[in-house]
């Protein structure tokens, strides 16, 4: 059961990330993001390429810092921690990347790769490495003998298991997966998802799962945040994604899914027109030039996230007049 009475383990409050660009302009990759992650729960983050998902993840994992806003881990503002506390805090938030082969040093054996974080934090000695590597490999259901292999002697799915073994080595409270299954075959993808779900159940880890595949994310996430052009435009329970999505962008994303169980009498929708340049976002709603329900107010005022029912928030002027209701 999802319990929002519990305190979030990781929280973004009014987080924005702005990058300077040529000609004195600025690229706003994330705009006033508010998100919460809970122990034992998965937060899926979906949206098209360039919507700011990865920038957000980099800030959550302390690889980058917000231009505005704050990130809290277990109730503590990360920015107000000392350097020593921030380093210690990195243990608790780990990341799994899309392409583990590019994240690993090809000259390192698997045992060196999975044990590197433990050695860096002084949690094991060199003598304990072999035993610890085998324990971690067992946890991700890989044979112990793989400890002496190199990454290029493994399949993509096996390498991703190594990436997960390395991520869980420090017993983190949060794992952030950036398109972690996107490069894998569908059957391998399923196995990796099952492994992450098993580890989450056993260790009560909060998982953040960035993915452009909305069908996959809605199957595995307790909660989903839909991002568009640096903004979170809708937050809702994963199980209700298909039936309850309200934001015109979320609805359009769902309409563009192709799968073999779909109703082939229904048209596969595409989203008209291009995403505006993030260097030139118009005032008002960021989705206005692609939305067939755009109104005058949408071109003037940016819609804020608004709770329309329990655990469901939407940033759209269609849902601002009354709780849970639409404009006429
Ligand atoms: S605020 Fe307006 S333009 Fe934006 S999604 Fe809602 S109806 Fe469409």
Boltz pocket constraint, residues with backbone or C-beta under 6 A from the ligand:
constraints:
  - pocket:
      binder: B
      contacts: [[A, 247], [A, 248], [A, 249], [A, 285], [A, 286], [A, 287], [A, 288], [A, 291], [A, 292], [A, 293], [A, 294], [A, 295], [A, 298], [A, 303], [A, 315], [A, 316], [A, 317], [A, 318]]
      max_distance: 6.0
